[in-house]
Amino acid sequence: MKKFLKWGAIALLVFFVVTQPGDAAGVVRSLGDGLVNIASGFSSFVTNLA
């Protein structure tokens, strides 16, 4: 069952990227921006500890 769900998720991801490349790029950009914000906040937190 896990194998089926994994392959199903991969197939859905590929389908999304092929049919909606602009939206897929927007999702990736949003995830990247979120990771940058998290890293920046963590960096500020550690800097303020000193």
Distance bins in CASP14 RR format, pairs under 12 A and 6 or more apart:
PFRMAT RR
TARGET T0000
AUTHOR 0000-0000-0000
RMODE 2
METHOD distances of the structure
MODEL  1
1 7 0 0 0 0 0 1 0 0 0 0 0
1 8 0 0 0 0 0 1 0 0 0 0 0
2 8 0 0 0 0 0 1 0 0 0 0 0
2 9 0 0 0 0 0 1 0 0 0 0 0
3 9 0 0 0 0 0 1 0 0 0 0 0
3 10 0 0 0 0 0 1 0 0 0 0 0
4 10 0 0 0 0 0 1 0 0 0 0 0
4 11 0 0 0 0 0 1 0 0 0 0 0
5 11 0 0 0 0 0 1 0 0 0 0 0
5 12 0 0 0 0 0 1 0 0 0 0 0
6 12 0 0 0 0 0 1 0 0 0 0 0
6 13 0 0 0 0 0 1 0 0 0 0 0
7 13 0 0 0 0 0 1 0 0 0 0 0
7 14 0 0 0 0 0 1 0 0 0 0 0
8 14 0 0 0 0 1 0 0 0 0 0 0
8 15 0 0 0 0 1 0 0 0 0 0 0
8 16 0 0 0 0 0 1 0 0 0 0 0
9 15 0 0 0 0 0 1 0 0 0 0 0
9 16 0 0 0 0 0 1 0 0 0 0 0
10 16 0 0 0 0 0 1 0 0 0 0 0
10 17 0 0 0 0 0 1 0 0 0 0 0
11 17 0 0 0 0 0 1 0 0 0 0 0
11 18 0 0 0 0 0 1 0 0 0 0 0
12 18 0 0 0 0 0 1 0 0 0 0 0
12 19 0 0 0 0 0 1 0 0 0 0 0
12 20 0 0 0 0 0 1 0 0 0 0 0
12 24 0 0 0 0 0 1 0 0 0 0 0
13 19 0 0 0 0 0 1 0 0 0 0 0
13 20 0 0 0 0 0 1 0 0 0 0 0
13 24 0 0 0 0 1 0 0 0 0 0 0
13 27 0 0 0 0 0 1 0 0 0 0 0
13 28 0 0 0 0 0 1 0 0 0 0 0
14 20 0 0 0 0 0 1 0 0 0 0 0
14 21 0 0 0 0 0 1 0 0 0 0 0
14 24 0 0 0 0 0 1 0 0 0 0 0
15 21 0 0 0 0 0 1 0 0 0 0 0
15 24 0 0 0 0 0 1 0 0 0 0 0
16 22 0 0 0 0 0 1 0 0 0 0 0
16 23 1 0 0 1 0 0 0 0 0 0 0
16 24 1 0 1 0 0 0 0 0 0 0 0
16 25 0 0 0 0 0 1 0 0 0 0 0
16 26 0 0 0 0 0 1 0 0 0 0 0
16 27 0 0 0 0 1 0 0 0 0 0 0
16 28 0 0 0 0 0 1 0 0 0 0 0
17 23 0 0 0 0 1 0 0 0 0 0 0
17 24 1 0 1 0 0 0 0 0 0 0 0
17 25 0 0 0 0 1 0 0 0 0 0 0
17 26 0 0 0 0 0 1 0 0 0 0 0
17 27 0 0 0 0 1 0 0 0 0 0 0
17 28 0 0 0 0 1 0 0 0 0 0 0
18 24 0 0 0 0 1 0 0 0 0 0 0
20 26 0 0 0 0 1 0 0 0 0 0 0
20 27 0 0 0 0 1 0 0 0 0 0 0
20 28 0 0 0 0 0 1 0 0 0 0 0
21 27 0 0 0 0 0 1 0 0 0 0 0
21 28 0 0 0 0 0 1 0 0 0 0 0
22 28 0 0 0 0 1 0 0 0 0 0 0
22 29 0 0 0 0 1 0 0 0 0 0 0
23 29 0 0 0 0 0 1 0 0 0 0 0
23 30 0 0 0 0 0 1 0 0 0 0 0
24 30 0 0 0 0 0 1 0 0 0 0 0
24 31 0 0 0 0 0 1 0 0 0 0 0
25 31 0 0 0 0 0 1 0 0 0 0 0
25 32 0 0 0 0 0 1 0 0 0 0 0
26 32 0 0 0 0 1 0 0 0 0 0 0
26 33 0 0 0 0 1 0 0 0 0 0 0
27 33 0 0 0 0 0 1 0 0 0 0 0
27 34 0 0 0 0 0 1 0 0 0 0 0
28 34 0 0 0 0 0 1 0 0 0 0 0
28 35 0 0 0 0 0 1 0 0 0 0 0
29 35 0 0 0 0 0 1 0 0 0 0 0
29 36 0 0 0 0 0 1 0 0 0 0 0
30 36 0 0 0 0 0 1 0 0 0 0 0
30 37 0 0 0 0 0 1 0 0 0 0 0
31 37 0 0 0 0 0 1 0 0 0 0 0
31 38 0 0 0 0 0 1 0 0 0 0 0
32 38 0 0 0 0 1 0 0 0 0 0 0
32 39 0 0 0 0 1 0 0 0 0 0 0
32 40 0 0 0 0 0 1 0 0 0 0 0
33 39 0 0 0 0 0 1 0 0 0 0 0
33 40 0 0 0 0 0 1 0 0 0 0 0
34 40 0 0 0 0 1 0 0 0 0 0 0
34 41 0 0 0 0 0 1 0 0 0 0 0
34 42 0 0 0 0 0 1 0 0 0 0 0
35 41 0 0 0 0 0 1 0 0 0 0 0
35 42 0 0 0 0 0 1 0 0 0 0 0
36 42 0 0 0 0 0 1 0 0 0 0 0
36 43 0 0 0 0 0 1 0 0 0 0 0
37 43 0 0 0 0 0 1 0 0 0 0 0
37 44 0 0 0 0 0 1 0 0 0 0 0
38 44 0 0 0 0 0 1 0 0 0 0 0
38 45 0 0 0 0 0 1 0 0 0 0 0
39 45 0 0 0 0 0 1 0 0 0 0 0
39 46 0 0 0 0 0 1 0 0 0 0 0
40 46 0 0 0 0 0 1 0 0 0 0 0
40 47 0 0 0 0 0 1 0 0 0 0 0
41 47 0 0 0 0 1 0 0 0 0 0 0
41 48 0 0 0 0 1 0 0 0 0 0 0
42 48 0 0 0 0 0 1 0 0 0 0 0
42 49 0 0 0 0 0 1 0 0 0 0 0
43 49 0 0 0 0 0 1 0 0 0 0 0
44 50 0 0 0 0 0 1 0 0 0 0 0
END
